[in-house]
C-alpha cells in the first residue's frame, strides 16, 4: 500500500508540471484519393514508395488517365498537361533512346 502512495506522489507532481507546459500545435493529417489511392500527409503528396511527390506530376501520370470526378488532386485540371513535369510521353522517349543506345 505504501508503494502505491509513493508512486502517486511521484506521478501527480509530474502530471501537474506537464499540464503547465505549453503544448505544440503538432497534427498529422492523411488524405487518400478514393480513385487511385494517392496519399497526402499534411498537404504533401507522397508516392507509394514513400518518396515525396508533387501533384502536377501525379496529374500527368495518373489523374489525367482516368479523368474521374472523385479525384481529389488539387492540381488536376481536366485535359491539362504540366509540360515541365514528368509525362508518359517523356518516359516513352527516354526508354526509346535507351533502347537505341543499348543496341548501338
Backbone as CSV, one residue per row, in Angstrom:
resi,resn,N_x,N_y,N_z,CA_x,CA_y,CA_z,C_x,C_y,C_z
1,UNK,0.821,-1.189,0.000,0.000,0.000,0.000,0.869,1.258,0.000
2,UNK,1.951,1.219,0.735,2.857,2.367,0.779,3.435,2.605,-0.603
3,UNK,3.715,1.540,-1.357,4.262,1.656,-2.706,3.327,2.475,-3.605
4,UNK,2.039,2.240,-3.506,1.065,2.966,-4.322,1.092,4.449,-3.984
5,UNK,1.153,4.800,-2.710,1.212,6.212,-2.321,2.499,6.865,-2.808
6,UNK,3.614,6.129,-2.728,4.884,6.666,-3.240,4.792,6.905,-4.737
7,UNK,4.191,5.972,-5.431,4.028,6.099,-6.877,3.141,7.301,-7.208
8,UNK,2.029,7.458,-6.511,1.137,8.594,-6.743,1.828,9.909,-6.425
9,UNK,2.627,9.939,-5.380,3.359,11.160,-5.022,4.386,11.524,-6.091
10,UNK,4.831,10.560,-6.850,5.772,10.822,-7.940,5.032,11.239,-9.209
11,UNK,3.946,10.568,-9.515,3.221,10.806,-10.759,2.440,12.111,-10.737
12,UNK,1.762,12.406,-9.664,0.906,13.598,-9.610,1.703,14.887,-9.829
13,UNK,2.825,15.105,-9.139,3.588,16.332,-9.434,4.068,16.385,-10.879
14,UNK,4.436,15.240,-11.440,4.870,15.194,-12.840,3.731,15.610,-13.761
15,UNK,2.541,15.107,-13.512,1.376,15.456,-14.334,1.042,16.945,-14.210
16,UNK,1.191,17.488,-13.018,0.925,18.914,-12.837,1.930,19.736,-13.625
17,UNK,3.207,19.332,-13.609,4.227,20.042,-14.390,3.908,19.960,-15.881
18,UNK,3.469,18.806,-16.351,3.129,18.629,-17.764,1.932,19.493,-18.141
19,UNK,0.979,19.660,-17.234,-0.198,20.479,-17.519,0.184,21.944,-17.670
20,UNK,1.231,22.378,-16.961,1.688,23.764,-17.058,2.498,24.009,-18.324
21,UNK,3.026,22.960,-18.906,3.891,23.086,-20.083,3.050,23.416,-21.321
22,UNK,3.551,24.337,-22.127,2.865,24.696,-23.367,3.013,23.552,-24.371
23,UNK,1.921,23.129,-24.956,1.935,22.030,-25.910,2.078,22.567,-27.328
24,UNK,2.646,21.757,-28.202,2.830,22.170,-29.596,1.519,22.044,-30.363
25,UNK,1.511,22.589,-31.557,0.340,22.512,-32.433,0.487,21.349,-33.425
26,UNK,1.304,20.361,-33.087,1.559,19.240,-33.987,0.268,18.513,-34.309
27,UNK,0.109,18.204,-35.602,-1.022,17.384,-36.024,-0.578,16.581,-37.241
28,UNK,-1.249,15.501,-37.495,-0.961,14.676,-38.655,-2.262,14.490,-39.406
29,UNK,-2.269,14.953,-40.657,-3.464,14.818,-41.494,-3.110,13.941,-42.686
30,UNK,-3.873,12.903,-42.891,-3.658,11.987,-44.014,-4.911,11.975,-44.874
31,UNK,-4.716,12.251,-46.172,-5.837,12.240,-47.112,-5.479,11.271,-48.232
32,UNK,-6.430,10.432,-48.596,-6.203,9.445,-49.655,-7.280,9.579,-50.722
33,UNK,-6.845,9.589,-51.976,-7.782,9.673,-53.090,-8.579,8.368,-53.187
34,UNK,-9.901,8.458,-53.246,-10.705,7.238,-53.335,-10.544,6.523,-54.670
35,UNK,-10.087,7.215,-55.702,-9.956,6.611,-57.028,-8.631,5.865,-57.180
36,UNK,-7.506,6.553,-56.932,-6.201,5.951,-57.234,-5.373,5.617,-56.007
37,UNK,-5.803,6.065,-54.827,-5.049,5.778,-53.610,-3.890,6.729,-53.351
38,UNK,-3.763,7.794,-54.145,-2.699,8.779,-53.901,-2.858,9.320,-52.483
39,UNK,-1.716,9.564,-51.818,-1.741,9.954,-50.417,-1.053,11.293,-50.193
40,UNK,-1.682,12.116,-49.364,-1.097,13.387,-48.922,-0.974,13.317,-47.411
41,UNK,0.208,13.662,-46.890,0.427,13.784,-45.450,0.714,15.246,-45.160
42,UNK,-0.141,15.853,-44.363,-0.026,17.282,-44.042,0.135,18.133,-45.301
43,UNK,-0.612,17.811,-46.336,-0.611,18.595,-47.571,0.478,18.235,-48.558
44,UNK,1.402,17.337,-48.214,2.487,16.933,-49.108,2.140,15.596,-49.752
45,UNK,2.193,15.537,-51.087,1.923,14.279,-51.784,3.125,13.352,-51.638
46,UNK,2.856,12.080,-51.391,3.889,11.045,-51.337,3.489,9.904,-52.259
47,UNK,4.464,9.404,-53.033,4.236,8.229,-53.872,4.144,7.010,-52.970
48,UNK,3.648,5.907,-53.503,3.512,4.680,-52.708,4.866,4.145,-52.253
49,UNK,5.949,4.608,-52.890,7.303,4.205,-52.492,7.767,4.942,-51.246
50,UNK,7.031,5.993,-50.850,7.425,6.810,-49.717,8.171,8.067,-50.136
51,UNK,8.517,8.157,-51.419,9.237,9.331,-51.918,8.268,10.505,-52.069
52,UNK,8.768,11.714,-51.735,7.933,12.906,-51.906,7.569,13.062,-53.375
53,UNK,6.341,13.436,-53.608,5.866,13.665,-54.966,5.363,15.077,-55.122
54,UNK,4.824,15.347,-56.274,4.181,16.641,-56.476,2.882,16.413,-57.235
55,UNK,1.871,17.208,-56.943,0.547,16.969,-57.521,0.486,17.175,-59.030
56,UNK,1.390,17.994,-59.602,1.377,18.203,-61.048,1.821,16.935,-61.793
57,UNK,2.900,16.307,-61.310,3.345,15.055,-61.933,2.297,13.971,-61.742
58,UNK,1.706,13.917,-60.561,0.625,12.961,-60.310,-0.510,13.174,-61.299
59,UNK,-0.831,14.422,-61.566,-1.890,14.738,-62.524,-1.531,14.217,-63.910
60,UNK,-0.278,14.442,-64.343,0.155,13.983,-65.670,0.147,12.464,-65.794
61,UNK,0.630,11.772,-64.764,0.833,10.329,-64.868,-0.360,9.483,-64.444
62,UNK,-1.225,10.021,-63.591,-2.318,9.206,-63.052,-3.687,9.840,-63.288
63,UNK,-3.878,11.019,-62.743,-5.213,11.644,-62.762,-5.715,11.895,-64.176
64,UNK,-4.827,12.307,-65.065,-5.221,12.611,-66.434,-5.635,11.386,-67.231
65,UNK,-5.215,10.206,-66.784,-5.596,8.975,-67.486,-7.024,8.564,-67.167
66,UNK,-7.481,8.880,-65.967,-8.815,8.425,-65.573,-9.875,9.512,-65.698
67,UNK,-9.476,10.778,-65.496,-10.425,11.905,-65.531,-11.668,11.600,-64.693
68,UNK,-11.434,11.030,-63.511,-12.526,10.655,-62.627,-12.976,11.852,-61.790
69,UNK,-14.268,12.102,-61.674,-14.747,13.240,-60.884,-14.453,13.116,-59.389
70,UNK,-14.163,11.906,-58.904,-13.863,11.743,-57.476,-12.394,12.027,-57.155
71,UNK,-11.595,12.389,-58.156,-10.182,12.714,-57.958,-10.064,13.900,-56.999
72,UNK,-9.174,13.785,-56.005,-9.016,14.858,-55.023,-7.726,15.651,-55.220
73,UNK,-6.979,15.374,-56.273,-5.722,16.084,-56.524,-6.034,17.566,-56.764
74,UNK,-5.522,18.458,-55.898,-5.843,19.876,-56.055,-5.251,20.501,-57.322
75,UNK,-4.227,19.869,-57.907,-3.585,20.435,-59.101,-4.180,19.898,-60.400
76,UNK,-5.036,18.898,-60.310,-5.542,18.293,-61.547,-6.566,19.184,-62.225
77,UNK,-6.302,19.416,-63.498,-7.241,20.149,-64.350,-7.531,19.259,-65.544
78,UNK,-8.764,19.051,-65.851,-9.161,18.163,-66.930,-8.468,18.555,-68.237
79,UNK,-7.849,17.572,-68.889,-7.178,17.716,-70.184,-5.969,18.657,-70.142
80,UNK,-5.426,18.905,-68.956,-4.260,19.787,-68.838,-2.999,18.964,-68.601
81,UNK,-1.923,19.299,-69.313,-0.623,18.657,-69.122,0.338,19.701,-68.581
82,UNK,0.988,19.383,-67.472,2.044,20.238,-66.935,3.329,19.871,-67.674
83,UNK,3.648,20.650,-68.692,4.746,20.328,-69.607,6.114,20.224,-68.976
84,UNK,6.359,20.972,-67.926,7.676,20.935,-67.288,7.827,19.724,-66.361
85,UNK,6.752,19.025,-66.104,6.769,17.862,-65.208,6.868,16.576,-66.010
86,UNK,7.063,15.462,-65.303,7.170,14.156,-65.938,5.843,13.780,-66.600
87,UNK,5.938,13.181,-67.788,4.751,12.714,-68.515,5.046,11.334,-69.083
88,UNK,4.009,10.631,-69.541,4.214,9.334,-70.172,4.966,9.493,-71.488
89,UNK,4.743,10.598,-72.194,5.458,10.844,-73.449,6.961,10.987,-73.187
90,UNK,7.340,11.731,-72.160,8.755,11.885,-71.808,9.363,10.539,-71.418
91,UNK,8.631,9.755,-70.672,9.139,8.437,-70.264,9.312,7.526,-71.470
92,UNK,8.372,7.582,-72.403,8.465,6.771,-73.613,9.695,7.149,-74.428
93,UNK,9.943,8.443,-74.587,11.118,8.906,-75.333,12.408,8.472,-74.650
94,UNK,12.446,8.523,-73.326,13.621,8.104,-72.577,13.901,6.617,-72.816
95,UNK,12.859,5.807,-72.764,13.023,4.359,-72.980,13.456,4.083,-74.414
96,UNK,12.843,4.764,-75.401,13.226,4.583,-76.799,14.692,4.923,-77.009
97,UNK,15.167,6.023,-76.437,16.560,6.439,-76.567,17.472,5.403,-75.899
98,UNK,17.078,4.936,-74.738,17.870,3.942,-74.028,17.993,2.658,-74.855
99,UNK,16.904,2.243,-75.497,16.921,1.032,-76.332,17.827,1.212,-77.546
100,UNK,17.764,2.388,-78.189,18.637,2.662,-79.339,20.104,2.664,-78.919
101,UNK,20.402,3.339,-77.791,21.787,3.395,-77.297,22.293,2.021,-76.897
102,UNK,21.438,1.195,-76.343,21.805,-0.153,-75.912,22.178,-1.004,-77.123
103,UNK,21.447,-0.847,-78.216,21.676,-1.639,-79.421,22.854,-1.123,-80.228
104,UNK,23.281,0.099,-80.004,24.376,0.694,-80.792,25.732,0.181,-80.375
